Amino acid sequence: MPSKSSARLAALTVAAVCSAASTVVLVSPAHAASVRVHDIQGTTRTSPYAGQQVTDVAGIVTGVRTYGSSRGFWIQDPSPDADPATSEGVFVFTSSAPKAAVGDAVTVSGTVSEYVPGGASTGNQSVTEITRPTVTVVSSGNAVPAATVVNARSVPAAYTPAGDPAASGSVNGLTLRPAKYALDYYESLEGMNVQVSDARVVGASDPYTELWVTVKPHENADRRGGTVYGSYEAQNTGRLQIQSLGATADFPAANVGDTLAGTTAGPLDYNQYGGYTLVANQLGTLDSGGVRRETTREQKSGELAVATYNVENLDPSDATFAEHAAAIVHNLASPDIVSLEEIQDDNGATDDGTVAADLTVGKLIDAIVAAGGPRYDWRSIDPVDGADGGEPGGNIRQVFLFNPQRVSFTDRAGGDATTATGVTRVRGKAALTLSPGRVDPANAAWQDSRKPLAGEFVFRGRTVFVIANHFNSKGGDQGLTAQYQPPVRSSETQRHQQAVAVNAFVRDILKTQKNADVIALGDINDHEFSGTAQLLENGGALWSAVKSLPRSERYTYVYQGNSQVLDQILVSPSIRRGDFAYDSVHLNAEFHDQISDHDPQVLRFCP
């Protein structure tokens, strides 16, 4: 899947260009007499004054944003009403650097607008703003309204109401019930000064000075301090994104399991990258949780160790080869077979028709030897230029590394980017017609996506079929905090088709040889409880081995503070019935200095 950084930079560019176009006017322009902030915010997600001119809206400035495409400041009315559904804060969009300062008492006249971060096509909720403002500073140096404490007691356990079917599933028109639903609670505080205390980090700091905390430390907690995402019904309501209004150099380099000790406080915003966000003008002190990178045990002589590892757009220009090699040798204990995802061609993102990846793979193999590991051999199939998605020009593909001192590869010539491998019977046992070969590459399920790579290996005289996958990414899905509830997961349509194709191929092998050892593994880009996983497992052909772990250990990726499964190793019945061990080796996803956004997985079994 494309890296978060590349997707984020592109989206920031779009946001900068299209911020004005993302403003949604809900009623015809009119003029409203002087109103209070809570009148503007109202009791739903959209303002009853949207599109209207308002005059002399009073408040105290609680935060000022001088950067990005959304410059402006927040004001809060120090005299709240008695309705918990109405926020007392609102953002004033100035477009240029604002002249207001924290503690100023101001009156603001302007137009009430609903701004959708990222644009309406994202399905995101909107932010109520006052735009094209005229600002009068009445006095300075005033006390900022006390921050509302957000904690485990204040945030409801239920996540969100179902959207209104008459409004395409939108929750925008529903009256907020902040005592019942977490998203309603956060919306009732939009624009207000809020605070969290001693909040545990559940999403590491990223280059954009963001991290995630939870105010519910016991909510689906994993053993290393994160928050496990275990079903579509349990969204972990204690999660909250933290950004900083201060100097980015002061933003903590936090890992999952650390704590922002003391008070973190500032206005509550809503943005494109995670929804409700505490934009801190006061940051707590980072207290290390002591989480260390994991190391799995070495396989026994009679065990075959098979791993999957997404190396995040690796190309020869990257500086991470030594680190990836050390991870494979030391953290993964040099597995016998490693399925690599996101190996780019020999000049990376340069889009000049290059598709070979010999330099990329060779550089990694040399680095593994330098790290004290075996000299792996490798097999792969170059894609058609530009046909497999991912970073433009990168031509990502799956690659098999294997240790020829422990396992052999059965080569059957003829495999290429467009020719499908099949299953035949040789001396009463299943065999691939092409090895390495691609699985059903002409199927529309693989359009603009990586085609599965199948290979036939032999370990101690026993054939093992391995299918390396990198399914369609989740790009385009609506966020968990979208206005449409439940959010639409449009990307899973293609993943379901891909799962059906892989399952059919595995069933062909098992029809030919009932007790065949088959492994389908890789970046599935979907959870172990998802419809994608169910379709892969259909008919008992496969079973996701991550489900052998306790629920608190089932994760390979951390996104928006949810530790979740995206990478999987699925096994056929003969492996599941035998003696196997599974390990999700946590060495990337929880750390701010990660070399990939995915954790590798290792399966050890006795064929």
Secondary structure, DSSP 4 states (H G I P E B T S, - for coil): ---HHHHHHHHHHHHHHHTGGGEE--S--EE--S--HHHHH-SSSS-TTTTEEEEEEEEEEEEEE-SSS--EEEEE-SS--S-TTS-SEEEEE-SS-----TT-EEEEEEEEEEE-TT-GGGTPPPEEEEEEEEEEEEESSPPPPPPEE--TTTS-SB--PPPBGGGTTB-TTSPP-TTTBHHHHHHTTTTSEEEEEEEEEEE---TTS-EEEES-TTTTB-TTS-BB--BTTB--TTEEEEEESS-GGGS----TT-EEEEEEEEEEEEETTTEEEEEESB-PEEE--------PPPPPTT-EEEEEEEEEEE-TT-S-HHHHHHIIIIIS---SEEEEEEE--TTTT--SS----HHHHHHHHHHHHHTT----EEE--PPPTT-S-SSTTT--EEEEEE-TTT-EE--BS---SSPBP-EEEETTEEEESSBSEESSTTSGGGTTSPPPEEEEEEETTEEEEEEEEEPPP-TTPPPTT-SBSSPP-TTHHHHHHHHHHHHHHHHHHHHH-TT-EEEEEEE--S-TTSHHHHHHHGGGS-EEGGGGS-GGG--SEEETTEEE--EEEEE-HHHHTS-EEEEE--SSTT-TT-SSSS--EEEEE--
